[in-house]
Amino acid sequence: MKKKTHDIIIEHYNELYKKYGYNPAALGWLKGRQELRFKIFSEIGELNNSKILDVGCGFGHLSKFLKKKYTKFNYLGIDINKQFIDIAKGKNPDERFQVRDIEKNKINTKFDWVFAIGTTNKAGSYEYIENTLTEMLKICKKGVAMDFMSTYVDFKREDIFHASPERVFKIAKKLSKRVVIRHDYLPFEFCVYIYKNNNLTKKHTFKI
């Protein structure tokens, strides 16, 4: 991530934290939408007994959500905001968190699933999306997911990056043959699932 972009994101979320404190609103999320996003990401595949990397983890709320649904998983949350990581460690002492920029500080460990939730909303770009998805796929075994504010909106906020589902699909298809665009859970948001291998999903196969 470019330093200018890095600084813009840090400043933006620190200001939200000063205003809202320990609350999803400090991550720029409206009430009730955080758990819905987590639910959509969890539907990418089987998460039980898997290793999960949460890119841009914020306060680590995803780990709390996963604990409600799954009995066993290995979680690591990373974020460029040290203040948020310090809070996440205090609120989730049983989980692992690191201050890390996935583009600059490469990760050698492999994870089954790699998620990036809400990372493109502020100071996003298609270059950032492609670079980040590429890095995420390098370290995953099964698949990755990332969400976006859509260009299909009544109006676009000037302070938010709105991504075209078509352009995201083209980026994803350069990286894998198995891609899903989810534009069904909220009117103005969508997410992409990108699977690592080209094997058919068993529940979608059939015999003639």
Backbone as CSV, one residue per row, in Angstrom:
resi,resn,N_x,N_y,N_z,CA_x,CA_y,CA_z,C_x,C_y,C_z
1,MET,0.829,-1.181,0.000,0.000,0.000,0.000,0.880,1.252,0.000
2,LYS,0.536,2.212,-0.855,1.304,3.444,-0.926,1.186,4.216,0.379
3,LYS,2.270,4.928,0.741,2.302,5.625,2.030,1.166,6.634,2.151
4,LYS,0.877,7.368,1.088,-0.193,8.357,1.137,-1.523,7.690,1.447
5,THR,-1.796,6.582,0.764,-3.034,5.841,1.001,-3.059,5.303,2.426
6,HIS,-1.941,4.747,2.856,-1.796,4.215,4.214,-2.153,5.292,5.243
7,ASP,-1.593,6.488,5.086,-1.816,7.567,6.040,-3.267,8.047,6.029
8,ILE,-3.874,8.106,4.850,-5.274,8.523,4.729,-6.179,7.561,5.494
9,ILE,-5.929,6.262,5.328,-6.756,5.250,5.987,-6.594,5.317,7.501
10,ILE,-5.361,5.410,7.972,-5.100,5.482,9.409,-5.804,6.695,10.012
11,GLU,-5.638,7.848,9.386,-6.247,9.079,9.900,-7.767,8.980,9.919
12,HIS,-8.337,8.434,8.845,-9.794,8.321,8.730,-10.377,7.480,9.857
13,TYR,-9.802,6.297,10.079,-10.367,5.392,11.083,-10.036,5.829,12.508
14,ASN,-8.920,6.496,12.704,-8.632,7.038,14.031,-9.629,8.133,14.401
15,GLU,-10.026,8.925,13.406,-11.031,9.962,13.658,-12.378,9.332,13.983
16,LEU,-12.736,8.255,13.277,-13.994,7.564,13.578,-13.956,6.961,14.980
17,TYR,-12.782,6.452,15.367,-12.664,5.860,16.699,-12.825,6.930,17.781
18,LYS,-12.263,8.114,17.552,-12.419,9.209,18.514,-13.898,9.568,18.674
19,LYS,-14.640,9.455,17.587,-16.056,9.844,17.592,-16.948,8.756,18.186
20,TYR,-16.677,7.479,17.821,-17.603,6.403,18.192,-17.061,5.441,19.245
21,GLY,-15.733,5.434,19.459,-15.166,4.492,20.411,-15.214,3.065,19.911
22,TYR,-15.219,2.127,20.843,-15.209,0.702,20.492,-16.592,0.297,19.986
23,ASN,-16.787,0.451,18.698,-18.102,0.260,18.083,-17.890,0.009,16.601
24,PRO,-18.721,-0.839,15.957,-18.582,-1.043,14.512,-18.625,0.248,13.707
25,ALA,-19.260,1.276,14.258,-19.314,2.564,13.563,-17.927,3.156,13.383
26,ALA,-16.986,2.799,14.283,-15.611,3.286,14.156,-14.912,2.651,12.963
27,LEU,-15.501,1.597,12.415,-14.969,0.947,11.215,-15.732,1.393,9.970
28,GLY,-16.664,2.339,10.168,-17.440,2.860,9.052,-18.633,2.007,8.698
29,TRP,-19.074,1.155,9.639,-20.185,0.235,9.370,-21.433,0.657,10.111
30,LEU,-22.553,0.676,9.413,-23.826,1.008,10.023,-24.300,-0.148,10.907
31,LYS,-25.157,0.164,11.840,-25.647,-0.818,12.803,-26.302,-2.006,12.105
32,GLY,-25.925,-3.202,12.508,-26.547,-4.415,12.001,-25.901,-4.999,10.761
33,ARG,-25.069,-4.217,10.069,-24.510,-4.710,8.816,-23.250,-5.548,9.011
34,GLN,-22.585,-5.373,10.131,-21.348,-6.093,10.357,-21.575,-7.601,10.370
35,GLU,-22.548,-8.063,11.144,-22.814,-9.501,11.243,-23.309,-10.063,9.914
36,LEU,-24.068,-9.274,9.156,-24.524,-9.734,7.851,-23.337,-9.962,6.928
37,ARG,-22.391,-9.048,6.925,-21.198,-9.220,6.100,-20.427,-10.471,6.528
38,PHE,-20.280,-10.655,7.842,-19.579,-11.837,8.333,-20.281,-13.114,7.865
39,LYS,-21.602,-13.108,7.910,-22.378,-14.279,7.479,-22.117,-14.592,6.014
40,ILE,-22.120,-13.566,5.165,-21.882,-13.768,3.731,-20.490,-14.333,3.486
41,PHE,-19.493,-13.805,4.182,-18.129,-14.318,4.026,-18.038,-15.768,4.484
42,SER,-18.733,-16.112,5.545,-18.659,-17.474,6.085,-19.292,-18.499,5.146
43,GLU,-20.075,-18.042,4.183,-20.742,-18.949,3.249,-19.865,-19.321,2.055
44,ILE,-18.626,-18.873,2.039,-17.715,-19.207,0.937,-17.412,-20.695,0.888
45,GLY,-17.420,-21.360,2.048,-17.089,-22.786,2.117,-17.062,-23.248,3.558
46,GLU,-16.514,-24.427,3.797,-16.448,-24.992,5.141,-15.304,-24.336,5.927
47,LEU,-15.663,-23.655,6.993,-14.660,-22.944,7.791,-14.235,-23.718,9.037
48,ASN,-14.994,-24.712,9.418,-14.629,-25.490,10.601,-13.319,-26.227,10.362
49,ASN,-12.478,-26.290,11.382,-11.169,-26.950,11.300,-10.281,-26.343,10.213
50,SER,-10.368,-25.036,10.046,-9.572,-24.371,9.012,-8.762,-23.226,9.603
51,LYS,-7.767,-22.776,8.831,-6.956,-21.620,9.201,-7.477,-20.413,8.424
52,ILE,-7.767,-19.325,9.152,-8.405,-18.155,8.555,-7.560,-16.912,8.815
53,LEU,-7.290,-16.153,7.754,-6.588,-14.879,7.869,-7.584,-13.760,7.603
54,ASP,-7.671,-12.828,8.527,-8.586,-11.691,8.439,-7.762,-10.436,8.147
55,VAL,-7.780,-9.994,6.887,-6.997,-8.830,6.452,-7.801,-7.557,6.711
56,GLY,-7.210,-6.617,7.466,-7.956,-5.425,7.847,-8.969,-5.771,8.920
57,CYS,-8.503,-6.441,9.962,-9.391,-7.061,10.955,-10.052,-6.075,11.895
58,GLY,-9.575,-4.815,11.947,-10.189,-3.853,12.856,-10.060,-4.294,14.301
59,PHE,-11.203,-4.418,14.986,-11.220,-4.819,16.392,-11.258,-6.337,16.587
60,GLY,-11.208,-7.096,15.490,-11.240,-8.552,15.602,-12.625,-9.124,15.808
61,HIS,-13.656,-8.380,15.413,-15.025,-8.851,15.621,-15.348,-10.124,14.848
62,LEU,-14.659,-10.344,13.720,-14.920,-11.564,12.950,-14.637,-12.804,13.787
63,SER,-13.594,-12.772,14.595,-13.261,-13.942,15.404,-14.380,-14.259,16.391
64,LYS,-15.011,-13.238,16.955,-16.132,-13.445,17.869,-17.315,-14.075,17.136
65,PHE,-17.570,-13.612,15.901,-18.649,-14.179,15.103,-18.387,-15.647,14.797
66,LEU,-17.163,-15.966,14.419,-16.821,-17.342,14.056,-16.962,-18.287,15.247
67,LYS,-16.652,-17.800,16.433,-16.750,-18.638,17.628,-18.192,-19.053,17.914
68,LYS,-19.152,-18.254,17.451,-20.560,-18.588,17.642,-21.011,-19.714,16.714
69,LYS,-20.287,-19.887,15.598,-20.723,-20.839,14.578,-19.854,-22.084,14.479
70,TYR,-18.589,-21.955,14.825,-17.650,-23.050,14.585,-16.940,-23.455,15.871
71,THR,-16.729,-24.739,16.003,-16.123,-25.261,17.231,-14.607,-25.221,17.204
72,LYS,-14.037,-25.246,15.993,-12.579,-25.288,15.914,-12.094,-24.592,14.643
73,PHE,-11.241,-23.575,14.839,-10.601,-22.903,13.710,-9.392,-22.159,14.246
74,ASN,-8.487,-21.837,13.344,-7.267,-21.106,13.702,-7.342,-19.744,13.033
75,TYR,-7.289,-18.682,13.833,-7.534,-17.328,13.333,-6.310,-16.426,13.515
76,LEU,-6.042,-15.601,12.509,-5.055,-14.528,12.626,-5.658,-13.269,12.014
77,GLY,-5.650,-12.180,12.783,-6.138,-10.907,12.275,-4.984,-9.939,12.077
78,ILE,-4.948,-9.264,10.922,-3.908,-8.269,10.664,-4.558,-6.946,10.257
79,ASP,-3.882,-5.851,10.601,-4.399,-4.527,10.255,-3.218,-3.560,10.233
80,ILE,-3.338,-2.496,9.450,-2.273,-1.499,9.390,-2.377,-0.504,10.538
81,ASN,-3.510,-0.525,11.254,-3.750,0.430,12.333,-3.344,-0.179,13.672
82,LYS,-2.230,0.282,14.225,-1.719,-0.270,15.487,-2.703,-0.076,16.630
83,GLN,-3.382,1.069,16.651,-4.349,1.328,17.719,-5.448,0.267,17.733
84,PHE,-5.941,-0.094,16.552,-6.996,-1.102,16.464,-6.474,-2.481,16.863
85,ILE,-5.247,-2.783,16.471,-4.665,-4.078,16.832,-4.482,-4.177,18.344
86,ASP,-4.048,-3.113,18.981,-3.896,-3.120,20.434,-5.241,-3.374,21.120
87,ILE,-6.297,-2.760,20.589,-7.635,-2.962,21.147,-8.093,-4.397,20.916
88,ALA,-7.857,-4.904,19.697,-8.252,-6.277,19.363,-7.584,-7.283,20.288
89,LYS,-6.306,-7.073,20.588,-5.588,-7.973,21.484,-6.186,-7.943,22.889
90,GLY,-6.574,-6.752,23.336,-7.154,-6.632,24.663,-8.530,-7.260,24.767
91,LYS,-9.318,-7.145,23.682,-10.681,-7.672,23.679,-10.733,-9.160,23.351
92,ASN,-9.690,-9.665,22.694,-9.674,-11.071,22.260,-8.346,-11.705,22.652
93,PRO,-8.096,-11.890,23.931,-6.783,-12.375,24.385,-6.424,-13.779,23.900
94,ASP,-7.416,-14.554,23.458,-7.147,-15.915,23.001,-6.814,-15.990,21.513
95,GLU,-6.919,-14.874,20.799,-6.658,-14.861,19.363,-5.347,-14.136,19.055
96,ARG,-4.872,-14.315,17.810,-3.615,-13.700,17.386,-3.886,-12.513,16.468
97,PHE,-3.138,-11.421,16.703,-3.275,-10.216,15.895,-1.895,-9.633,15.621
98,GLN,-1.740,-9.024,14.440,-0.474,-8.418,14.064,-0.720,-7.109,13.315
99,VAL,0.177,-6.132,13.522,0.190,-4.933,12.692,0.950,-5.295,11.427
100,ARG,0.261,-5.285,10.294,0.908,-5.739,9.053,0.165,-5.213,7.832
101,ASP,0.926,-4.816,6.824,0.410,-4.454,5.508,0.706,-5.639,4.600
102,ILE,-0.324,-6.308,4.125,-0.145,-7.551,3.378,0.643,-7.353,2.088
103,GLU,0.589,-6.138,1.520,1.331,-5.875,0.290,2.831,-5.711,0.539
104,LYS,3.188,-5.114,1.673,4.598,-4.823,1.955,5.260,-5.887,2.822
105,ASN,4.535,-6.389,3.809,5.078,-7.393,4.725,4.514,-8.757,4.356
106,LYS,5.200,-9.450,3.484,4.709,-10.715,2.949,4.497,-11.747,4.053
107,ILE,3.501,-12.577,3.852,3.183,-13.644,4.798,3.580,-14.974,4.174
108,ASN,4.376,-15.744,4.879,4.838,-17.033,4.359,3.934,-18.192,4.762
109,THR,3.188,-18.021,5.857,2.288,-19.070,6.328,1.118,-19.237,5.371
110,LYS,0.645,-20.460,5.199,-0.511,-20.739,4.364,-1.783,-20.792,5.215
111,PHE,-2.862,-20.253,4.676,-4.167,-20.284,5.314,-5.166,-20.940,4.365
112,ASP,-6.188,-21.579,4.928,-7.235,-22.152,4.075,-8.036,-21.039,3.407
113,TRP,-8.461,-20.079,4.219,-9.293,-18.981,3.719,-8.682,-17.645,4.117
114,VAL,-8.744,-16.681,3.198,-8.236,-15.336,3.484,-9.344,-14.333,3.146
115,PHE,-9.721,-13.519,4.135,-10.819,-12.569,3.978,-10.322,-11.134,4.107
116,ALA,-10.933,-10.234,3.341,-10.683,-8.791,3.478,-12.039,-8.100,3.482
117,ILE,-12.477,-7.701,4.667,-13.824,-7.154,4.839,-13.738,-5.647,5.083
118,GLY,-14.300,-4.870,4.178,-14.341,-3.419,4.338,-13.029,-2.708,4.074
119,THR,-12.093,-3.375,3.418,-10.769,-2.765,3.213,-10.710,-1.832,2.006
120,THR,-11.704,-1.879,1.128,-11.644,-1.074,-0.098,-12.481,0.192,-0.013
121,ASN,-13.205,0.373,1.081,-14.142,1.493,1.150,-13.452,2.852,1.153
122,LYS,-12.324,2.946,1.849,-11.632,4.231,1.962,-10.332,4.184,1.167
123,ALA,-10.167,5.104,0.260,-8.936,5.215,-0.540,-8.651,3.945,-1.324
124,GLY,-9.699,3.282,-1.779,-9.521,2.084,-2.586,-9.201,2.420,-4.032
125,SER,-8.789,1.415,-4.797,-8.520,1.565,-6.220,-8.486,0.175,-6.825
126,TYR,-8.607,0.075,-8.133,-8.550,-1.233,-8.783,-7.141,-1.822,-8.694
127,GLU,-6.146,-0.958,-8.659,-4.776,-1.430,-8.482,-4.629,-2.097,-7.114
128,TYR,-5.154,-1.439,-6.077,-5.107,-2.010,-4.728,-5.861,-3.337,-4.681
129,ILE,-7.032,-3.371,-5.308,-7.844,-4.594,-5.305,-7.080,-5.750,-5.936
130,GLU,-6.509,-5.521,-7.118,-5.793,-6.598,-7.804,-4.549,-7.020,-7.030
131,ASN,-3.797,-6.053,-6.532,-2.578,-6.384,-5.781,-2.898,-7.176,-4.525
132,THR,-3.932,-6.747,-3.808,-4.286,-7.405,-2.554,-4.851,-8.799,-2.798
133,LEU,-5.742,-8.930,-3.774,-6.291,-10.249,-4.085,-5.194,-11.210,-4.531
134,THR,-4.232,-10.704,-5.292,-3.112,-11.545,-5.739,-2.312,-12.052,-4.545
135,GLU,-2.016,-11.168,-3.596,-1.274,-11.580,-2.399,-2.085,-12.553,-1.559
136,MET,-3.383,-12.299,-1.447,-4.255,-13.179,-0.669,-4.291,-14.583,-1.256
137,LEU,-4.348,-14.663,-2.577,-4.400,-15.981,-3.229,-3.091,-16.742,-3.098
138,LYS,-1.987,-16.021,-3.031,-0.689,-16.681,-2.888,-0.596,-17.476,-1.599
139,ILE,-1.247,-16.981,-0.545,-1.092,-17.611,0.761,-2.303,-18.442,1.176
140,CYS,-3.300,-18.566,0.292,-4.468,-19.366,0.657,-4.393,-20.742,0.015
141,LYS,-5.062,-21.707,0.636,-5.160,-23.060,0.100,-6.490,-23.289,-0.613
142,LYS,-7.547,-22.631,-0.131,-8.883,-22.906,-0.664,-9.523,-21.713,-1.369
143,GLY,-9.487,-20.543,-0.750,-10.119,-19.410,-1.407,-10.023,-18.124,-0.624
144,VAL,-10.436,-17.029,-1.283,-10.397,-15.703,-0.673,-11.729,-15.005,-0.925
145,ALA,-11.995,-13.983,-0.112,-13.204,-13.177,-0.304,-12.898,-11.731,0.049
146,MET,-13.502,-10.823,-0.698,-13.333,-9.386,-0.465,-14.654,-8.705,-0.796
147,ASP,-14.996,-7.646,-0.056,-16.253,-6.953,-0.338,-16.015,-5.504,-0.755
148,PHE,-17.078,-4.898,-1.313,-16.960,-3.581,-1.938,-18.273,-2.814,-1.833
149,MET,-18.183,-1.490,-1.868,-19.341,-0.656,-2.166,-19.512,-0.677,-3.683
150,SER,-20.732,-0.849,-4.136,-21.000,-1.039,-5.559,-21.170,0.285,-6.301
151,THR,-20.947,0.227,-7.612,-21.253,1.377,-8.468,-22.748,1.446,-8.770
152,TYR,-23.469,0.376,-8.459,-24.920,0.351,-8.670,-25.612,0.968,-7.451
153,VAL,-25.599,2.283,-7.387,-26.145,3.014,-6.249,-26.986,4.189,-6.762
154,ASP,-27.819,4.723,-5.875,-28.596,5.910,-6.223,-27.703,7.148,-6.304
155,PHE,-26.673,7.166,-5.452,-25.678,8.234,-5.496,-24.368,7.688,-4.936
156,LYS,-23.270,8.275,-5.362,-21.947,7.845,-4.899,-21.410,8.848,-3.884
157,ARG,-20.921,8.317,-2.769,-20.273,9.168,-1.774,-18.866,9.513,-2.252
158,GLU,-18.514,10.769,-2.155,-17.210,11.209,-2.630,-16.064,10.663,-1.790
159,ASP,-16.336,10.338,-0.525,-15.277,9.865,0.361,-15.163,8.342,0.389
160,ILE,-15.949,7.663,-0.440,-15.960,6.200,-0.470,-15.639,5.706,-1.882
161,PHE,-14.846,4.647,-1.981,-14.548,4.051,-3.282,-15.659,3.079,-3.660
162,HIS,-16.276,3.321,-4.808,-17.324,2.444,-5.328,-16.729,1.609,-6.460
163,ALA,-16.790,0.291,-6.316,-16.192,-0.609,-7.302,-17.241,-1.148,-8.260
164,SER,-16.845,-1.294,-9.502,-17.707,-1.895,-10.515,-17.658,-3.421,-10.395
165,PRO,-18.798,-4.099,-10.205,-18.794,-5.561,-10.141,-18.172,-6.200,-11.382
166,GLU,-18.400,-5.586,-12.532,-17.848,-6.120,-13.776,-16.321,-6.059,-13.774
167,ARG,-15.769,-4.953,-13.317,-14.307,-4.824,-13.289,-13.680,-5.757,-12.254
168,VAL,-14.345,-5.900,-11.110,-13.848,-6.826,-10.095,-13.890,-8.254,-10.630
169,PHE,-14.954,-8.596,-11.356,-15.065,-9.935,-11.944,-13.915,-10.197,-12.918
170,LYS,-13.585,-9.203,-13.749,-12.481,-9.363,-14.703,-11.154,-9.570,-13.984
171,ILE,-10.941,-8.822,-12.905,-9.721,-8.993,-12.113,-9.672,-10.397,-11.537
172,ALA,-10.790,-10.829,-10.966,-10.853,-12.141,-10.327,-10.635,-13.269,-11.337
173,LYS,-11.185,-13.120,-12.535,-11.057,-14.173,-13.547,-9.639,-14.293,-14.081
174,LYS,-8.851,-13.251,-13.925,-7.434,-13.351,-14.286,-6.670,-14.202,-13.279
175,LEU,-7.233,-14.308,-12.076,-6.558,-15.008,-10.997,-7.038,-16.442,-10.812
176,SER,-8.268,-16.726,-11.238,-8.839,-18.064,-11.054,-9.991,-18.280,-12.034
177,LYS,-10.268,-19.546,-12.335,-11.404,-19.882,-13.200,-12.704,-20.012,-12.415
178,ARG,-12.586,-20.090,-11.071,-13.768,-20.265,-10.235,-13.998,-19.001,-9.397
179,VAL,-15.006,-18.241,-9.809,-15.290,-16.943,-9.203,-16.790,-16.807,-8.962
180,VAL,-17.156,-16.223,-7.833,-18.558,-15.929,-7.525,-18.669,-14.459,-7.141
181,ILE,-19.628,-13.754,-7.738,-19.960,-12.391,-7.334,-21.268,-12.444,-6.552
182,ARG,-21.259,-11.961,-5.308,-22.466,-11.911,-4.480,-22.952,-10.467,-4.407
183,HIS,-24.056,-10.181,-5.094,-24.641,-8.833,-5.072,-26.084,-8.935,-4.598
184,ASP,-26.306,-9.874,-3.667,-27.678,-10.213,-3.278,-28.025,-9.902,-1.836
185,TYR,-27.060,-9.529,-1.023,-27.321,-9.425,0.416,-27.606,-8.007,0.895
186,LEU,-27.101,-7.002,0.206,-27.399,-5.602,0.472,-27.512,-4.885,-0.873
187,PRO,-28.387,-3.899,-0.994,-28.623,-3.269,-2.302,-27.387,-2.649,-2.941
188,PHE,-26.510,-2.052,-2.126,-25.436,-1.247,-2.682,-24.045,-1.785,-2.365
189,GLU,-23.969,-3.055,-1.973,-22.690,-3.683,-1.679,-22.626,-5.042,-2.366
190,PHE,-21.388,-5.519,-2.571,-21.225,-6.867,-3.106,-19.896,-7.434,-2.645
191,CYS,-19.731,-8.723,-2.806,-18.454,-9.343,-2.475,-18.096,-10.360,-3.551
192,VAL,-16.831,-10.729,-3.584,-16.355,-11.707,-4.538,-15.728,-12.867,-3.781
193,TYR,-16.047,-14.091,-4.203,-15.355,-15.292,-3.752,-14.436,-15.721,-4.891
194,ILE,-13.199,-16.012,-4.585,-12.265,-16.553,-5.575,-11.679,-17.834,-5.005
195,TYR,-11.873,-18.936,-5.736,-11.402,-20.237,-5.263,-10.052,-20.575,-5.857
196,LYS,-9.217,-21.227,-5.062,-7.828,-21.472,-5.446,-7.700,-22.509,-6.557
197,ASN,-8.451,-23.599,-6.427,-8.321,-24.655,-7.443,-9.495,-24.614,-8.407
198,ASN,-9.392,-25.404,-9.458,-10.415,-25.404,-10.502,-11.353,-26.605,-10.421
199,ASN,-11.322,-27.314,-9.286,-12.204,-28.464,-9.114,-13.651,-28.015,-8.970
200,LEU,-14.567,-28.812,-9.512,-15.977,-28.498,-9.389,-16.421,-28.661,-7.946
201,THR,-17.293,-27.764,-7.482,-17.869,-27.900,-6.160,-18.846,-29.073,-6.187
202,LYS,-18.693,-30.018,-5.270,-19.446,-31.267,-5.299,-20.956,-31.035,-5.348
203,LYS,-21.458,-30.100,-4.577,-22.910,-29.905,-4.526,-23.462,-29.341,-5.835
204,HIS,-22.570,-28.844,-6.700,-23.009,-28.277,-7.974,-22.810,-29.230,-9.145
205,THR,-22.282,-30.421,-8.895,-22.057,-31.364,-9.978,-23.276,-32.267,-10.131
206,PHE,-23.433,-32.826,-11.329,-24.569,-33.709,-11.573,-24.210,-34.651,-12.714
207,LYS,-24.964,-35.734,-12.807,-24.764,-36.720,-13.878,-25.931,-36.664,-14.835
208,ILE,-25.642,-36.801,-16.117,-26.703,-36.810,-17.137,-27.105,-38.251,-17.419
